[in-house]
């Protein structure tokens, strides 16, 4: 009973306050607080005896008619028609909030327009007949109506549906784009390590499209780096591929200083000594001489194994020693 009495008292004070406020306007029109008939009140107000929770006041008062609400402006108090639906014409915000709650406004087409139309405030939407401020994507919620349009409440958080992401201010969901599809900003791009570049979702720096075009793979920097597909190894060398999960030189090539060189055998045409290889092994005993891979000086060709073999100086052919001796004697003779 005590609680009920308190609520009634608050309600009565609220109504009386509005009556007195209305009477201030009434007095400015030569009307008085008490009335006996409707003509004693301002326009769209009626003369009525109030009954507040079985408490009947002794006098009759001027109150706004049903469907109208009181507004106090600078020069006079008036009773304005309340909106019945969003989009109804209005002059003051109270005409909208009386029906749709505090998160409504009388929105004018331009700042100096004399009137406008009732709308939910920016960031609010109509929920069960009232305009309510909505949570942003990623914020807490109780039901999906608390979230922006086309966003649903999942585990008390506003989330976008599948294949959609939040825009930059988290007020709506935008469709995700796969690699190669149109986009407006990086948020559009669905694939990890992808960005919006020149209106299309593309792999970001240091990444490359997979063979299926469904993901972005990190480029390898060196041979023997881990990989999933051949494309990752192309930055290291165009002749490298992904072999058993590592970037290695393809068949017919060999690695030297982190580069894949064409493998060229003894006696074959070459353009660089690093191409020359013996039995799949790099050797210092072979070089590219006169456009052919050949054995260096102090090594001889092993035709059986098709390789160069280093030979000790003591085992060099006698013809070599003979010619060396002759050249030495000639040089001594010339000097004399």
Secondary structure, 3 states (H helix, E strand, C coil): CHHHHHHHHHHHHHHHHHHHHHHHHHHHCCCCCECCCHHHCCCCEEEEEEEECCEEEEEEEEEECCCEEEEECCCCEEEEECCCCCCCEECCCHHHHHHHCCCEEEECCCCCCCCEEEEECCCEEEECCEEEECECCCCECCCHHHECCCEEEECCEEEECCCEEECCCCCCEEECECCCCECCCHHHECCCCEEEECCEEEECCCEEECCCCCCEEECCCCCCCECCCHHHHCCCCCCEEEECCEEEECCCEEEECCEEEECECCCCECCCHHHECECCECCCCEEEECCEEEECCCEEEECCCCEEEECCHHHCCHHHHHHHHHHHHHHHHHHC
